[in-house]
Amino acid sequence: MSSPSPQTTSAPLSGWTPPRAPGRQTMTGRLVRIEPLMVDHAAALHAANSSVENWAYLPYGPYPSLAAYEDWVSEVSRHSDPLFFAIVDPSEGPVGVASYLRIAPASGSIEVGHINFSPRLQGRPAATETMYLMMRWAFEAGYRRYEWKCDSRNAPSRRAAQRLGLSYEGIFRQATISKGRNRDTAWYAAIDAEWPALKAAFETWLDPANFDAEGRQRQRLSDLTRPILVATG
């Protein structure tokens, strides 16, 4: 009779301590300021996000009236998980929303989500800088894993995750129900070992020298992050 195979485990973590939970700090870049979401942001955000399509894959909204949107902002701005932020363009004011959620300092994991970029922010370098600032805070605070998940049918979100250097990890089938419809959830993540290369890719892309006089990019961020993505079977 053969003896049982010995159990194998991963090596103990060395030199890592759980990070702090994110607070209501402001993150400032060259193009945007990310600050705790408040009711004072609501009017500008409601006007900027008037397109119904912007709410298609979120589990709430759209909000036809400003009063209804203010009620939503008032409620979610009290939460610490998810922890909501307003994305502020220095010249245009509030132009989007994002949050940290599923915040688990004990395991060093944090997710970015509830992303709602208005047309004034979509496709602009400021949108990429927003994601860079949020990822930078998480990894520099000591988080080991940075997650992104979305409806598997949300092709723009899935492309964005991989453009930003988050590796595809699979589909959770029938993960939840959103607005009365089944949602299969696609998962993406980056880990701390990948952060130095990701940081270099972001900073190379965001450098003003990467854009010509008409604002056209010289290098694509996806070309810079593609070598970092982990292939999954």
LINWOMO-V218693 format. One line per field, one symbol per residue. phi: phi as a letter, one per 30 degrees, with the letter a starting at -180 (. if undefined). Layout:
phi = ???
This chain:
phi = .ddddddcbddddcicbeddddcddccccdcbbcbedbedddddddddcdddedcecddbidcdcddddddddedddddcadccbcccdeccidbababcahdbedcicaccahdbcdedceiceddddeddddddeddddjdcbbcbbaedddedddddededjcddbkccdhdabbhibdbdcccbabbddddeddedddddddeeddbddcidddcdddddcedddcdbd
